[in-house]
Structures are given as C-alpha cells and as structure tokens.
Amino acid sequence: MNDVERQIVGFIKSNGTVSTKETAKYIGLSITQTKEYLYRLVKANLVESFGGNRNKTYRLK
C-alpha cells in the first residue's frame, strides 16, 4: 500500500463512509485519480463500495 492509499484508508476510518468527491478533496487529487486508488483498494479487499455510479460510497471492510 502506498502513501496515498494509506491516506484514503485513514480518511475512511475516521469518517465511516465517504464519497469519491469527498476523498478527492481530502487527498488533493482529481476525481479520476481518486477513483483509480479507490478501485485498487476495493480489488485488494480493504474497502467496499456501495451504490450506483454517481452515488457510490466507500467504507472499510
């Protein structure tokens, strides 16, 4: 896990459930870049995603 992914996991841990937009604002990256990191965390089985495309949220597993 790299530094950005650690930041994201920490952000989710402190907030419970987060959106892509909130996460992007917190880490200072574009929404597209943030989606890629979140996708990697989902694939690594560390984070779960819920909802549709525009309303997708993430929380720790």
C-alpha positions as CSV (number, residue, x, y, z in Angstrom):
1,M,0.0,0.0,0.0
2,N,1.4,3.4,-0.9
3,D,1.1,6.7,0.9
4,V,-2.0,7.9,-1.0
5,E,-3.8,4.6,-0.3
6,R,-2.8,4.9,3.4
7,Q,-4.3,8.4,3.5
8,I,-7.5,7.2,1.9
9,V,-7.8,4.3,4.4
10,G,-7.2,6.7,7.2
11,F,-9.8,9.1,5.9
12,I,-12.4,6.4,5.6
13,K,-11.5,5.1,9.0
14,S,-12.1,8.5,10.6
15,N,-15.4,9.2,8.6
16,G,-17.0,5.8,8.3
17,T,-18.5,6.2,4.8
18,V,-17.1,8.5,2.1
19,S,-17.8,9.5,-1.5
20,T,-15.3,9.8,-4.3
21,K,-15.7,13.6,-4.3
22,E,-15.0,13.9,-0.5
23,T,-12.0,11.7,-0.8
24,A,-10.6,13.6,-3.8
25,K,-10.9,16.9,-1.9
26,Y,-9.2,15.4,1.2
27,I,-6.2,14.0,-0.6
28,G,-5.9,16.8,-3.2
29,L,-6.2,14.7,-6.4
30,S,-8.6,14.7,-9.3
31,I,-11.7,12.6,-9.1
32,T,-10.4,10.3,-11.9
33,Q,-7.1,9.7,-10.0
34,T,-9.1,9.1,-6.7
35,K,-11.4,6.6,-8.4
36,E,-8.3,4.6,-9.5
37,Y,-6.9,4.5,-6.0
38,L,-10.3,3.5,-4.6
39,Y,-10.7,0.8,-7.2
40,R,-7.3,-0.6,-6.2
41,L,-8.4,-0.7,-2.5
42,V,-11.6,-2.5,-3.5
43,K,-9.7,-5.0,-5.5
44,A,-7.3,-5.5,-2.6
45,N,-10.3,-6.3,-0.4
46,L,-9.7,-3.5,2.0
47,V,-12.6,-1.3,1.1
48,E,-16.2,-2.0,0.0
49,S,-18.2,0.2,-2.5
50,F,-21.9,0.8,-2.4
51,G,-24.4,2.5,-4.6
52,G,-24.5,3.4,-8.3
53,N,-22.1,5.4,-10.4
54,R,-22.9,8.9,-9.2
55,N,-23.9,7.9,-5.6
56,K,-21.1,5.4,-4.9
57,T,-19.7,5.4,-1.4
58,Y,-16.9,3.5,0.2
59,R,-16.3,2.1,3.7
60,L,-13.7,-0.2,5.2
61,K,-14.4,-4.0,5.2
